[in-house]
Amino acid sequence: MTEQLVDARALSKLRWRCRRGLLENDLFVERFFARHEATLTENQAQALLALMDLSDNDLLDLLLARKEPEGELARDDVLVVLHQLRAPALLR
């Protein structure tokens, strides 16, 4: 894993891979990209992909903090990205 920034092509593929079936999940993911896409590292991208391997309902449970990551997902990089995904919307 590296702290190298994700290039534009990889970022485009990542955004496509992060599309979800539940609107609620998409809202969290879109807010994440709006805030972090310019500084997204390869390490963060891998952690995000690990979360995207979950079913929509399991992901939503994590995003709403109904559950915490377990097993292979209970690692520092995933926890950091999950915290970024959970960050509340900024007031305008």
C-alpha positions as CSV (number, residue, x, y, z in Angstrom):
1,M,0.0,0.0,0.0
2,T,1.3,3.4,-0.8
3,E,0.5,7.1,-0.2
4,Q,0.8,7.9,-3.9
5,L,-2.3,9.8,-5.2
6,V,-4.7,7.9,-7.4
7,D,-4.4,9.0,-11.1
8,A,-7.4,10.3,-13.1
9,R,-8.0,7.0,-14.9
10,A,-7.9,4.9,-11.7
11,L,-10.2,7.5,-10.0
12,S,-12.7,7.2,-12.8
13,K,-12.8,3.4,-12.5
14,L,-13.0,3.7,-8.7
15,R,-16.0,6.1,-8.9
16,W,-17.7,3.6,-11.3
17,R,-17.0,0.7,-9.0
18,C,-18.4,2.6,-6.0
19,R,-21.9,3.0,-7.6
20,R,-24.4,1.4,-5.3
21,G,-27.9,0.0,-5.5
22,L,-29.2,2.0,-2.5
23,L,-29.5,5.7,-2.8
24,E,-28.5,6.2,0.8
25,N,-25.1,4.5,0.1
26,D,-24.6,6.6,-3.0
27,L,-25.1,9.8,-1.0
28,F,-22.4,8.8,1.4
29,V,-20.0,7.8,-1.4
30,E,-20.7,11.0,-3.5
31,R,-20.0,13.2,-0.5
32,F,-16.8,11.3,0.1
33,F,-15.6,11.9,-3.4
34,A,-16.6,15.5,-3.3
35,R,-14.4,16.0,-0.3
36,H,-11.5,13.7,-0.9
37,E,-11.0,12.8,-4.6
38,A,-8.3,15.4,-5.2
39,T,-6.2,13.9,-2.3
40,L,-7.2,10.2,-2.5
41,T,-4.3,7.9,-2.1
42,E,-3.9,4.4,-3.5
43,N,-4.1,3.1,0.1
44,Q,-7.5,4.8,0.7
45,A,-8.7,3.6,-2.7
46,Q,-7.9,0.0,-1.7
47,A,-9.7,0.5,1.6
48,L,-12.7,1.9,-0.2
49,L,-12.8,-1.0,-2.6
50,A,-12.8,-3.4,0.4
51,L,-15.9,-1.6,1.7
52,M,-17.5,-1.8,-1.7
53,D,-17.2,-5.6,-1.7
54,L,-20.0,-5.6,1.0
55,S,-23.6,-6.0,0.2
56,D,-25.6,-2.7,0.1
57,N,-27.3,-3.4,3.4
58,D,-24.1,-4.4,5.2
59,L,-22.4,-1.2,3.9
60,L,-25.3,0.9,5.0
61,D,-25.1,-0.6,8.5
62,L,-21.4,0.5,8.7
63,L,-22.1,3.9,7.3
64,L,-24.9,4.5,9.8
65,A,-22.6,3.2,12.6
66,R,-25.1,0.4,13.4
67,K,-22.2,-2.0,13.1
68,E,-18.4,-1.7,13.2
69,P,-16.0,-3.5,10.8
70,E,-15.1,-7.1,11.7
71,G,-12.6,-9.6,10.5
72,E,-10.6,-8.6,7.5
73,L,-12.3,-5.1,7.5
74,A,-11.2,-4.3,11.0
75,R,-7.9,-2.7,9.8
76,D,-6.6,0.9,10.1
77,D,-7.0,1.9,6.5
78,V,-10.6,0.8,6.3
79,L,-11.4,2.5,9.6
80,V,-10.0,5.8,8.4
81,V,-12.0,5.7,5.1
82,L,-15.1,4.6,7.0
83,H,-14.7,7.6,9.3
84,Q,-14.3,9.9,6.2
85,L,-17.5,8.3,4.7
86,R,-19.4,8.9,7.9
87,A,-18.4,12.5,8.3
88,P,-21.5,14.7,8.4
89,A,-22.4,17.0,5.6
90,L,-21.0,20.5,5.9
91,L,-23.5,23.3,6.6
92,R,-23.5,26.0,3.9
